[in-house]
Amino acid sequence: MDIHEYISQNEPRFLEELFSLMRIPSISAQPEHHADMLRCAERWRELLLAAGADTAELIPSAGNPLVFAEKHVADDADTILVYGHYDVMPAEPLELWQTPPFEPVVRDGRIWGRGADDDKGQTMIQVKAFEYLVRHGLLRHNMKFILEGEEEIGSPNLAAFLAEHRERLRCDVIFVSDTSMLGADLPSLTTGLRGLAYWEVEVTGPNRDLHSGHFGGAVANPINVLCEMLAQVVDGDGRIRVPGFYDDVEELPAAERAMLAAIPFDEEAYKQAIGVKALRGERGYSTLERNACRPSFDICGIWGGYTGEGSKTVLPSKAFAKVSCRLVPHQDHAVISRLFADYLQSIAPECVRVEVRPMHGGQGYVCPIDHPAYRAAERGFEAAFGKRPLAVRRGGSIPIISDFERELGVKTILMGFGLESNAIHSPNENCRLDIFRKGIVAVVEALR
Amino acid sequence: MDIHEYISQNEPRFLEELFSLMRIPSISAQPEHHADMLRCAERWRELLLAAGADTAELIPSAGNPLVFAEKHVADDADTILVYGHYDVMPAEPLELWQTPPFEPVVRDGRIWGRGADDDKGQTMIQVKAFEYLVRHGLLRHNMKFILEGEEEIGSPNLAAFLAEHRERLRCDVIFVSDTSMLGADLPSLTTGLRGLAYWEVEVTGPNRDLHSGHFGGAVANPINVLCEMLAQVVDGDGRIRVPGFYDDVEELPAAERAMLAAIPFDEEAYKQAIGVKALRGERGYSTLERNACRPSFDICGIWGGYTGEGSKTVLPSKAFAKVSCRLVPHQDHAVISRLFADYLQSIAPECVRVEVRPMHGGQGYVCPIDHPAYRAAERGFEAAFGKRPLAVRRGGSIPIISDFERELGVKTILMGFGLESNAIHSPNENCRLDIFRKGIVAVVEALR
């Protein structure tokens, strides 16, 4: 049976299996979901066995356990390790979801719910391609699967896990479906990723909340100070002011800039899709360069003082922010983490105390486009989408990709099937059913 | 029976009455406390009758009802109107209270709980002085009491109420106990107050939360923009940059600056009490000038993006802040409100939409120190505290004081007994019992 026929006959089951995962709120950032993490890992274990793995088990780590499955074909065959993650992002703000985040549904040709894409949906594409190949005797490689439960909190325990289980995870190449394409009609493979550094900043002014009438004007307000400090991170040209920040940033090669400029990119449509009148970024770079090949600084969250209804006046004791930088290959997140913390301390006025807590980080990544597995992936995409995929760097971060390279000594092929409209990390995350199907075809063809 | 003896004999009852009010969470800012507002107003009505009022009733307004009570003494006697408020500030953050905010207790010579000072405790001082005078046949003035339930949200309905009930509220002077003294050993009367303008600012970037990896660097983050904009409100000299902001600000007369400079003010102790290493404010002015006689800008609250546990990366759709300016006499809050909103719009970059919503405002106030009722209050304080009180402007705002002057044509004497250590608007609000007693003595002596 060919793969298209196999998909049409089995799709209701594929979806029910995916939904059984999506119904579990496996939110790694929220400790109250600990039991859900275990349920979700166990459910994946069952599904991997059912799909054709010889063995599948949960392996403990210092944090959430990892799901590991194997299928041996031949001693002299190459081994492919598929990595995915079973944890998802928090679903807040809940009121913006059209249907509840953990009650998956199909509507308008899309699967809706947290994890529909990132990364339950995308990992399911890999697993169903594997299932097809096994059941039809077409699998030519030894396969291993490793699914972690802490990707969305920065994989704090993965590097140690890789080091400890290096033998077991030995492979020739890694496949990951956790990135996105330029568009449904613009298939692409990701050849580079940005790194990430993330901090929590706490500014303390007075030792208690003060009456802003009695103290305002004489005592520094920590929210005012936090805003002033964060406003000093990026200059008017969109450049990050942290001394030394750009030291290891390689200027983009002219050839790559030319290739990016040649991508059919409709800036008006891009603005319209996200509802903004104007874009903003580093002077001298295009949008596609800014959002993938250049570093950025985003305040991911901020809070302090009275945030309830009405109009309470207060000069609060504390203000907080969660801030992050996307980094480019060669910038070391540990170095940047220190430089950034030093910079904030250097601009902190004496009237407050500032604490900068590094939360997590990851290195950027570049994949060579002449790698045989990259070429195979290219053929798979071409078979599924009818076009040769573009090779592009993307702006997201998968810090563990560089861990794989360091610990396991192999390259990773980023076979992502996401779309911008999938709204990952946001309310109403979704995945187009037609892309889900094409993804399975692409992986099957790549593995043939 | 002299007033000191009366207080010692009746203090347990005074406290039980005060506690019965403090147990009611009459938080005007939070709609779910609507029934508590009514319970609290009704409890005050009972207590005013019991204290000696001829009549006491609840009068509806467009918002929470007002409590009104009267005691007629003689047609040709002067009439004093006592104003207070029965609503309190929200108690958040609850975890910082040593004992629950709405379970009042006496500990270490202080009354602890929300409203211990602001304004249930202070209004109780007025009511118990009244009770003493009535019960001993010493009351020489006609007395009226008006207690409102919306002071902490800016008294949105009071001006209309005053206009509608002008005849009924007719009086010769108003007494208000809702301010504080310089110190327990530095009795003072408040002769000036700052005005207030308050806004909510909403910055909208993209039409949904975006993945900061895929969009960060190319799309403006509304939290970044909010911080940048708010950081532009005050310049490096601590002056507010809003064009026209200082147009109506009168420079302090040299005599008043000299008087302020002569107040024994220990800046080291002040810093230590609030736990800061350095103070910050407008260049060229002292701390006592900055916190009472000069305008100020405070961000009272800020929120946006991910504020939960862990480290979610997101480029959020929206960011919010609640901001306020304390104003000085002659600055018109309606004018400032417009200037400020115009300024924020003028510095808003094209990449976001900015909405500035005026929340409430109030004018500043100055009281002449040769007013006969001011002189009487001075004598009362001197009798109770053994020192002539200083005449000082304070930094807080009681917008309704200027409403009284405009609508009723009379001056207000600000006989406040608060202390900075009372922590009003903060966790662990409290009131020293000895000051509570002296307050009653001071009011009794002022009214004789």
Interface residues (C-beta under 8 A of the other chain):
Chain A: S28 A29 Q30 P31 M89 P90 E92 P93 L96 E152 I153 G154 S180 R194 L196 Y198 E200 G205 P206 N207 R208 D209 L210 H211 S212 G213 H214 F215 G216 G217 A218 V219 A220 N221 I223 N224 L226 C227 E228 L230 A231 Q232 V234 G238 I274 G275 V276 K277 A278 L279 R280 G281 E282 T287 L288 R290 N291 R294 P295 S296 F297 D298 I299 C300 G301 I302 W303 G304 G305 Y306 T307 G308 E309 G310 S311 K312 T313 V314 L315 P316 A319 F320 A321 K322 S324 R326 P349 E350 C351 V352 R353 M359 H360 R394 G395 G396 S397 E420 A423 I424 H425 S426 P427 N428
Chain B: S28 A29 Q30 P31 M89 P90 E92 L96 E152 I153 G154 S180 R194 L196 Y198 E200 G205 P206 N207 R208 D209 L210 H211 S212 G213 H214 F215 G216 G217 A218 V219 A220 N221 I223 N224 L226 C227 E228 L230 A231 Q232 V234 G238 I274 G275 V276 K277 A278 L279 R280 G281 E282 T287 L288 R290 N291 R294 P295 S296 F297 D298 I299 C300 G301 I302 W303 G304 G305 Y306 T307 G308 E309 G310 S311 K312 T313 V314 L315 P316 A319 F320 A321 K322 S324 R326 P349 E350 C351 V352 R353 M359 H360 R394 G395 G396 S397 E420 A423 I424 H425 S426 P427 N428
